């Protein structure tokens, strides 16, 4: 059974401050955490060593005893008894730790009697996780539930209507597990919304362009157009010009997390000129042109 250099394990100097120790522990615990290194026995062993080193060096009383006896740890018990006989209040170490007995080295058990001087270890928050969810634009037109498989877990989430492309939502506590009783990390889901419709989306508003034949543009009339939730009849005014834009209130996209509220649909007219005119049609257009002159 050999002396264990806890300073070396935490990669710090003997002059390290409490803040230095805390930073070193968090950095190394994050690196060797079992959730980050599943089925890696070497990482698990290293993680236990890091926790043991932190258990000693982060507690002022434990650290003082460790620094005092150092490589003379085999005689620590004898020195402690002598100190106790002299009435030295710094003499024994009491208290139990949160680790199981097998989580400590024989060196630790021999020097500290199997327990550290603190009743609690530093709690370490679990790592955050990230996931990407691809959906069609029609999938987010209504609120729906979906089951995701993240880190081997099935998570059922409610996807509100109106979620936007690139939007990120957080599920608290669904990340990696914490260490030493610390809280779990969070799960961040980024939505990728595929739009294969003829509508351009900007927030809760939709935009589309439709062809309008020359005769309807000139004389007016009713046309039927598609929206995200079915067809509607749209009246066209007489003498409608190319590029005219009309607004259909409430026919756009759902407003995020505002149930029952919708944006608007903006329709831009593109005038479609007739082709393959007959001789009769040409004569009529010529006559019309002469009238206009």
Secondary structure, DSSP 8 states (H G I E B T S, - for coil): -----HHHHTT--TT--HHHHHHHHHHHHHHH-TTTSTT-HHHHHHHHHHHHHHHHHTSHHHHHHHHHHGGGGGGHHHHHHHHHHTT-TT-------SS-GGGS-HHHHHHHTT--S-S----B----EEEEEEEEGGGGSS-EEEEEEETTEEEEEEE-TT--TT-EEEETT-SS--BTT-----EEEEEEEE--SS-EEETTEEEEEEEEEHHHHHH-EEEEEEETTEEEEEEE-TT--TT-EEEETT-S-B-TT-TT-B--EEEEEEEE---S--HHHHHHHHHHHHHH-
